[in-house]
Amino acid sequence: MIPKDEKIVVAPFAVASPEQEAEIRKLIEDFVVTEKEDQTRAAEQLRSDKARAEALKEANLHPDPVFGVIDPPDSHDIPPEVFKEIQGYAKVRIDAFKRLTAFNELAFPFLASHLDDKRPSSMHWNHTFVKTVGSMCHRVIHDQLIEFPAGYTEYGYQRTGRDGKGHVKPYWAGTPYDAADGLGKWLKQNQDLTYAEKRIKCLTWLLDEEKKIGVIDHNGYYVNILPLELKILELKAEGGQDVATELARVRELSKTKPGNQAPKELMPDRPLPEIEEKHSLQETSRVHVKKIKAALRALIFLTLKVPMFIVNCSYDEYANPICRPSTYP
């Protein structure tokens, strides 16, 4: 934990002007859930839960442990005026997030000073529900330091490594700041690095973790390794380092994707066909499971003749400011 009276200086050449500092501090305050918003959300949640419970009771429907809740029509529609109000609160936070991100490293010292801020906030990302101002500030910094380059990774929690087994993806398993005991201390330890150098260090950590997992085939190299190598080289070039030859080579690989360029140390250490066959069977099994689930859901829908409304946390609070986690696996 960084002492409250200790100011983190990101770099001597990246200092916000008094006007910028005032705006940054104001934007951080925009993350806070106000008492009025909290009351509005609580009242709407209570109304929604009551309406849903009454509809379920009337229709004699019950939650299913496998397929979740099958809701009658309009059981928890948000009144338009309430939705508009909650949407407005969400828009303030989203706009603040975007504007703070645009300040890049100028905002880092002020964001870092709020990493332990426990005041309530609210924002939804994929599989993430941020609930404090400190978590919001952490996310603004983290999303810049480890911003994924184009073409990197695929959706999912795991990927197949060189051993043919599933591995949790590095960005789900940890962060570059774990060894420093948190982002605040990491920033202090690396305060003399430029913004680009900080990004290079974080992306290099991610690249090293991906290389530890390895790849099952050449496509895995072009999805999980090469995009990171390319972005790191581009950042180094922007910083004035002489990487033109290597950058041109990697760009050409990224464009043509030949089937024989993945480094041997990243590839399987036993006969590839055996692993490819296992990998293919795993993928086929996943596809079949998805089809079976879809068929069962359709069957329930047709049998009960009611719409299914499974509410998931939205990527964007504009679309879904009131959410419950889905009970689907």
N, C-alpha and C positions, 0 to 999 in steps of 0.2 A: 504494500500500500504506500502511495506517495504522500508524504505529509502535506496537509492543506496549505501550509504557508510556503511550500517549496514550489517554485515555478519551473516547469519543464521548458527548456529552450530547445527548440527543434534544430535550429542551425542559425548561426549569426547573420546569415544573409537571407533568412526567411522570417521576417518580423512584420506583423500586421500594423498598419497605421492606426491611430486612435479611432478614426471613423470605422475602419474595418473591424477593429476589436469590439466596438460598440455594437455593430451589426451582428457579429458572430455570437456575442453573449446573448443578444436578444433572440436569435434563432435557436440557441440551446434552450432558452426558456419556453420557446414554442413547443418543445417536446412534452412539456408537462401536461398531464390530464387535469383539467380544472375541476373544481367541485361541481360546477353546473353540468359539465359533460358527464362526470361520474354519476350524478343523480339521474340524468337522462338515460344513460346506458343501463343502470340498475333497474329503473322503472320499466324500460322496454324488455329487458331480460325476464323480469317477473311476469309481465303481461304475456310475453311469448311462451314462457313455460306453462302458465296457467291455461292458455288457449290450446296448447298442444296436448296437455294432460286431459282436458275436457274432451277434445276431439278423439283421442285414443280411447277414452272410457266409453264414449258414445258409440264408437264403431267397433268396440270390443277387440281392439288390436293391441298387441303387446310387442315389446322389443325382442328381437331374435338375437341370440348370442353370436350367430355366425354372420347373418346378413344385415344386421343393424336395425334401425328403426324405419318402419314403413309408415309414412305419415299421410293422413287424409289431406285433401286439398286445402290450401290456404290456412294451415294450422298455425304457422308462425310468420305470416307476411308482416313486414314492418310497415306501419302507417306511413304514407308518403312524406308527411311533414316531419315525422321523427327521423326517417331515413335521410332526408335532406339535411337535418340538423347534425346528425352523426357524421354524415359525409363531409360536412363543412369542417368539423373538428379534425377528421382524418386528413383532409386536404392541407390544413395548416402544417401538420407534422410532415407530410410527404414533401411539401414545398420547402420546409426548413431543412429536411435531409438533403434535398437536391442542391440547395444554395450553399449549405455547409460543405458539401462535397466539392462544389465549384471553387471554394477557397483553397483546396488542396492543403499543403503543409502549413499555410498561414493559420488555419484553424486548429491544428493539432495541439498546441499548448493548452488552449482553452477547453477543447474536448477532453484532453487527458486529465485536466483538473476536475472533471465531472465523472470520471470512470466509476467512482464509488457513490455516485448520487442515487439514492434509493427512492427519490420521488417518483410517483406513478407516471408511466407513459404507456403507449399502446401502438403496436405496429405488427403487421403480419408479413412474414416471408415464407418461402417454401419450407415447411416443417419447422418453422420457428415463430414463436410468439413473444415479442419483446415487451417487457412489462415495466421497465424502469428507465429513467433518463440516462443513467450510467450505461446501460446496455445499448441504448440508442447511440450514444457517443462512441462507444466501442465499435459499433457496427459501421459508423461513418468512416472511422480510421481504417478498420480492417478491410472493408470493401475496396479501399484504394490501394492499400499495401499489397494485397494479394488478389487484385482484379484478374479474373481469368482471361487469357487471350482468346481470340477467335479460333474456333476449331478444337479447343481443348476440352477433353472429357466428354462423357455421355451421361444422360440421366441415370441415377441409381445410387445406392448406398455402397455397393461393392463392385469390383471388377475382377476379372480373371488374371492371375499373375503367371509368371514363367513356370511355376510349379503346377499349373492347371487347376489351382484352388481359388476360391473366392477370397478377396482381401478387401477390408474396409478402405475406402478411398482416403488418402491422406488428409484432405480438408475436412472430412468427417471425424477422423481419428484424433486430430490434434491441431495445433497452430504453431507458427514460428516463434511465438512468445512463451511457450510452455517452459522452456529451459530457463528463461529469465524470471519465472514466477509471475507472469502476467504482462499485459500490454504496456501498462504504465512504466514498469521497470525496464522493459525492452526499449521503449522510447528514450528513456534517460541514458541507457547504455549506448544507444546508437545516435545520440543527439548531434554528433558532429557529421553525420552522413547527410548528403543531400536527399531531397525527396525521391529522385530517381534511384539513388544508391540504396535507400531503404526498400524500395520496391524490388530492386534486383536481389537484395539479400533475402527477402521473403519468398520471391519466386524461385530462387535457388534452393531454399529449404524444401519447397514443394517439389521441385524437380528431383532433388536427391531422394525424397521419400518415394516418389513414383519409380525411380530407378531401383530402389530396394525391392519393390514388388515385381518389377520386370514386366514383360509382355508375352502373351501367348503366340502372337503372330505379328507380321509386319503392319497390319492395320492398327493393332494396339499401339505400336510405336508412333504412328502418324496421328493418333488421337490423344494419347496420354503423355508423350514425351516431347516430340518435335515442336508442337506449338509453344511449349514453355521455353525450349531452347531458342526458338526464333524470337520470342518476346524479350528474353534476357539480352540477346545480342542487339536487338533494336534499341533497348534502353541504354546499353553501353555505347552504342553509336551516337545516340542523342547526347550522351555525356562527354563526347569527344574522344572516346577510345578507338584505337585503330583495329576494327574488327570487320572491315569491308569485305575481305576475301571469304571469311567464314560465314558472314551474313549472306553473301550472294549464294554460297553453296547451300545453306540451309533453306533459303527462300526457294531455290530451284527444287530441292527435295520436297518442300511443302506443296509446290505447284504440280510436280509430275508424279510424286508418290510411287517410285519404282518398288518392285517387290523384293529387293535384295539388299536394302540399305540399312536395316535395323542392326545396331551393334550386337555382336555375338553374345556379349556378356549380359544383355537384356533378355535374350531369347531362352527358351527351354533348354535344360541341360540333359534331357533325355529325348528319344525319338519323337519328333513333332507330330506325326500322324496319330499316335496314341493319345496325346493331349488334345489334338484337334477333334478327334472323335468324341472324347468325353465332353469337350466344350460344346460341340454341336448337339449332343444329347441333352445337355443342360438347357441350352437355348430352346430346343424343341419342347422340352417338358414345361418350361415357363410359358411358352405360347399356348400349349394345350390347357394349362391351368387357367390362363386368362379367358380362353374361349368357354371353358366349362363354367366359370364364374358368371360370364356375360349371359350364357344360356339360362342359368338358374335365376338370375335376376329378371330376365325377360319373362320366364315362366311365372315367377311370383307376381310380376306386374300384370300379366294377362289373367292370372287366376283370380286375384283379388280386385282387379279393375280399379286400382288407385295409383296415383303417381308416386314415385319414390323420390324423396328429397333428402339426400344425404349431404349434410352441410360440412364443407371442409374449410380450413383456414385459407383465405384468399391471398394471392400474391399482392393484391392491391386493395387497400381498405376502401377505396372508392366503390368497389363492387360488392363487398361483403363486410360491413362494419360490425355486425353481430354474428359471431360464429360459434359453433360447437364442433368438437372433433368428431370425425366419422368413426363409426364402430367397425368399418370394414378392415380386414387384415391388411 
